[in-house]
C-alpha cells in the first residue's frame, strides 16, 4: 500500500488550553532568532531554555510555542519521537513555567523536497521581482498541500523543502501519538488524491494569474507615491464584501515625515467572476504628518478601515465617490477625543483634490479613482451639515488656504 503522511498541527482551539510564548534563556532574555527551529537544520544549544506561558490554561502534550511556532512536547511525546525517528529530530529539555513535569523542545532536522505542485491545490513561488533574492525559487504559499511519498525516503518526521513551515509525520508516528493519547495534536493528510477537481484547479490557476497581475500593477503605482513599506502589509480580514474577498492596507512613507495609508483591494477583480476587472474602481488614501508609532493600532488606520467598510458595503456610496465629493460619519470608538462628536461619531470628507496625489491611476483592466479621506473636527462636520454643498466648498477653501489640504490630523484648530 502507498505510504501515508500527515501535516502535524497544534490544536489551538482546544477549549481552556494554554498558549506558550517564544523560548527564552534562563534569565528570560528572548532568543534573537526564534525561527531557527523551523529551518529543518541541526542547531547547537549551549544552555537550557525556558518557555513562558502567554495564556494560562490546561497543559497540552503538544504545543507550538510563540511566533517561531516551535514544537514543545511532554516527555511521553519526546519518548515516541526518540524511539521512532531518532535521526529526524533533536530534543532539548526546557523548563515550562509552572510545570514540574519534563518538557522538550523539538527541532526537526530533516528537510525533504517532496511537495507535489500538480496535486496540491495551489502553490506560489517567490520571484526575482518580489525583492527577496534569498527566497527566489522557494514557495511563497502552499494551499491544499500534497506530497509525493516516493521522494520521502526513510524520513518519519520532516519539514518540506521550500516551505519549512510545514511539519510532516509518517502514519506510524501519527498512530503512536494517538495510541498514547497525546493532547494538543491535529493531523491533516498530505498524501492521496488531490482534494480539488481539474476544473477547480483551472479556476484557481486563473485566479492566481489575475491576482499577480493586479498586485503587480497596483504596487507599481504605490511606489510612485513614496517609499512603500515592504514589511507593512496589513491584512485585516480574508472574506467579506471586498471584490476578491481580501482586505489589505499598505503603508507609504512620503516626504516631510508624512505617512500615507491606502486600501489595497477595493480595485481587485471580482473573485466570483474569474474575469479581469477593477472591482469597485476605487482605492482610498489617508495621509497624515502626525507620528503614528504602531501603525496597526493607530487611529488613521482604524478610520480608514471604517470608511472602507462603508464603501464596500454600499453601492450608492461608491457611485457618489466616482462622481466627486461626499461626506460620511463613522463610529468614533477608539478614536482621538478631538475628532469625536457628542454622538460618538467621526466625520470625514471624501474626494478632496491633492496637488501631490493623482485622482486616477491605470490598471490592466481599466482606470481606478484614488479617493482621499480627510478627518473632520466636530465643528467642521456641523458646519458642513448645516450649509450643505456651499459649506463643503468653504471648508475645502479654508483647508487649502491654511495649508491643511487633505491631510488628516487630530491635533489642529478648526477652520470654522
N, C-alpha and C positions, 0 to 999 in steps of 0.2 A: 504493500500500500504506500502511496505517496506520503512523505513526512509532512507533518503539520507544525506550523509555528504561529505564535501569538504575540501581539504587542502587549506589553505589560504596563498598566497604569496604576496609579493610586486612586482609590475610590474616595474622591474628595467630598462626595455627597453622603457619606456615611453619617447619619444623624448623631450629633453630640460628640463627634470625634475631635481630636486635637489637630492643630496645624503646626508644623515645625518651620523654624526660620533657618537662614543660611548658617552653616557651621562656622564656629569661631575658634580661636586658640583658647587656652585655659584662662587667660586674662580677660576674655570677652572681646578681643580685637577681631573685627571682621576680616575674612580672608580677602586678599587683594583680587583673586580671580576665582569666584565660586563656580565658574563654568568649567574649571579644569577637569572635573569628574564626569563631564559629558562628552569628552573628546574621543573616548574609546582607546586611551593610551595609558600605560602604567605610569604611576606617579610615585614620588618619594616623599614620605611623611616622616619628619624628624621629631615631631611631638604629637601628643594626643590632642584630639579636638573635642569641643563641646557643641551641643546642638540646642539652642534656645527654643522654647515653645512660644510661638507667636499667638496662638489661640488655645487656651486651656480646653481640655476635653478628655474623652476616653482614649487611652493609649491604643495605638494600632501596631500590628506586627510589621506592616509595610507602609512607609510614607515617603513622599518626595519632599525634600526639605528646601524651602526658600526659592529664590529666583533661579538658582542654579539647578533646580529640580534634581537634587542629588538623592539617590535611594538611601534611606536609613531603615535598618531592619532589626527585628528582635533576634536573639541568639538562635532560635529554632529555625528561622529563615536562613541565617548565615550557615547553619549546620547543613541544611539541604544544598545550598549553593556550593559549599566547600566539598561536599560528597559527590555531587553530580556534575559540577562544572568547575573543578579546581583550576583549570588552565584559562578560564574565561573571566575570572574576577579577582580583585584584591579586596580583602576585608580588613577594615581598620576599626579597632574599638573606639567608641565615642561615648562621652557622658551626656546623656539626655537629661536636661534639667528636671529635677524632682523624681527621677526614676532610679530605683535601686537595681533593677534587673539589667542584664547586659544588652547593649545595642551595638550595631556595627554599621559603619558607612560602607556602601558597596561601590567600588569603582570597576566598571566593566572595561576590560582591556582588549576585547576583540571587536574589530570593525570588518564587516563583510559587505562586499559590493554585490548586492543581490536584488535591489528594487527592480521590479518588472514594470517598466514605464507603460507598456501597452496594456497590461492588465489592470494597472492602477486607475483610479477614477480620473485623477488629474495630477500632472507634475509640471512644475515651472523651474527653470534654471536661471541662475544668475548670469547676466550678460555683461560684456565689456561696457556698454553704455550705462549700466546701473551704478558705475562709480565705485565698485568694491572689487578691485582686481584680485584680492586674495580669495574671493569666493567664486570667481568665474568658473563655470563648468560644474559647480555643485548645485544641489537642489535649493531653490528658494522657497518652494512649497510643495507638499505632497498631500493629496487627499485620497481617501479610499485606497490606502496602500495595499499592494500585493507584491510578494517577493517570489523569486524563483528558487525553490528548495534545492534544485540540483547544484546551485552555486554556494550553498552554505557550508559544505564540508562537515567537519566534526564539531562545529561550534554549537553549544547549547544555550548560551547567553551571549548576546552580542548587540552592537549598535550597527545601524545601516550606513554604509558609506555615503557621504554627501548629505546625509540627513540624520546626524547623530543624536538628534532629539529623541528619536525612536529607540525604545528598549525592547528587544525581541527575545523570547524564550521558546525552547522546544516544548513539544507536547509532554515530554517526560517531566520537565521542570514544572509545567503547569499542573499536571496531575499530582505531583509530590506536594506542591504547595496547598492544593485543595484537600488532599488527604490529611494534611497536618492541621487543617482548619485555620490557616493563616488569615488574619483580618486585614482589611485595607487594600486588597488586590482586586484588580479588574482586568479581564482579558478580552482582546479582540483579534479574531483570526485574521492572518495576513496571507494565508495560502488558500487554494481552491479557486473556483471560477470567479471571474470578475463580478463585482457587485452591481455593475451597470450594463445596460444593453448597448449594442453598437450604435443605435440611434441616440441614446443619451450621451455616449462618448463623442459623437459627431457634434451634438449640440454644445457640449462643454468645450470642444475644440474651438468652435466659432465664438463662443462667449469669451474665451481666453484671448482670442485674436482681437476681438473688439476692445476688450479691457486694456490690452497692451497698447493698442493704437491710441485709445482715448487718454490713457495715463501719460503716454509719451508726449502727446500734443499739449495737454494741459500743463504738464510740468515744464515744458519748454517755455510756455508763456509765463508761468510763475517766475521763472528765472530772469525774465526781462524786467521784473519789478523790483528786484533786490536780491539779497543773498538768501536763497532758500535753505531753511534749516534741514539738513539731511537726516538728522535723528528724530526731529519732532514731527512725526506723522501721527496724528491723534485720531484713532478710530474710536468713536464713541459707541456705536451700535452697528451690528450687522442685522439687516432686516428693516422693516418699517416702510415708509412711504417714499423714499428717495428712488429715482428711476432704476438703479441697479441694486437697490436694497443694501447699500453700504454707505455709511455716514462717516465722512472723513474730513478733518480740518488740517490745514497746513499753516506753517509759520514762516513769514518772510521778514528778514531784517532789512530795514531801509535806512537811508542816510539820516543823520541828526538824532540817532537813538530811537527812531520810530520802529514800531512793530506792527506789521500788517498780518491780520488773521483772515484766512479765506476758507470758505467752504470748498470742498474738493469732491464733487459728486452730483450736484444738482444738474450738471450738464452731462452726466453719464447717459449711455444708451439704456433703453427700457429692457430690462433683463427678460421679461416675459415675451418679447417680440423677436429677440435674437436678430436684430437688424440695425444697421448704423443709424444713429440719431444723436441730437444734442440734448436729449431728455427735456427738461423744463426750459432749456435755452437761457439759463441764468446761473450765476455764481454770486455769492455775497462777499463783501470785503469790509472789514472794520479795522481802522488804523488808529493807533494811539501813540503818544510820546511819553506816557506815564510808565514808570518801571513796573514790570509785571511779576517778577520773581518766578514762581512755579506757574507757567502759563496754563497748564491743565486745570488749575484751581482758580484761575483769575476771573474777575468779573467780565472782562471783554469777551472771553471765550464763552462764558455762560450766557451772556446776552446774545452773542451770535448764534449759539445753539438754539435758543428760544425763538429767535426771529426765523431761523432756517426751518424750524418745525412748522411755523405758521405758513411759510411759503410753500413747503412741500405738501401740506395738508389741504390747502385751499386754492382751487383753480382761479377764483376771482381775484385773489391777491396776486397771483403770478401774472394774470392778464394786465392788471393795473401797473405792475412793475415794468412790464415790457413797453408800456405806453409812456412812462415817465415817473414822476414823484408819487409818493404816498407816505402817510404816517401810520404808526401802529403802536399799540400798547401790549406789553407782555408782563408776565409776573415779575415782581421785584424781589422775590425771595432770594436771599443770599447776595443781593446787590448792594453797592455803597449807598449809605443813607442819603447822601446828597442827591441821588438820582431818583429816589423812590417817592411817589406821590402819597397823599394821605390815604388813598385807596389801595396802597400796596402795589402799585404798578410802575413800570418804567416806559417812557415814551421814546420812540425812535423816528428819525426821518430817513426814508429810504430813497436812494437815487440821486443824491446831491452830486453835482458835477465836480470833478477834480482836475487840476492842471497837471497832476503827476500820475494819474491813473487813466488808462483808456476806458471809454464807455463800452467798447466791444472788443472781442478777440476772436480769432478764427480757429475753428476745429475742423477735422477732416469731414465731418458730416454737416457743417454749417456754422453760423455765427452765434456767439454767446454774449449776452449782456452782463457786464460786471457792475453789480449794484452796490453802491456804498451804503453803509449803515452808520448813522450818527446818533449817539445817545443824547437825548434832550433833558435839560433840567426841568423840574416840575413846573416852574413859572413859564418856561418856554412852551411846554405842552399845553398849558391853559391858554396861553396867548394864541397858539395855533388853532385850538378847538374853537375859540371864541371868534376868530377872524377868518377862518377858512383859508381859501387859496391866497387871498391878499396877505393874511397873516403868515402863511408859509413863505411867500415870496419875500416878505420883510425880514423874516428870520434868516433866510438864506443870504440876503443882502448884508445883514448885520454880521453874520458869521464870516463872510468874506472880508468885510471892512476891518474887522477886529483881528484878523489873522487866525481865526479858529478853523475856517474852512470845514471840511468834512471830518476832521479829527474827532474822536470820542475821548472825552475827559470827564472824570468825576470831580476833579478839583479845579473849578474855574467859576468866575462870576457869570450870572445870567446876562444875556444880551437884551433882555426886555425888563 
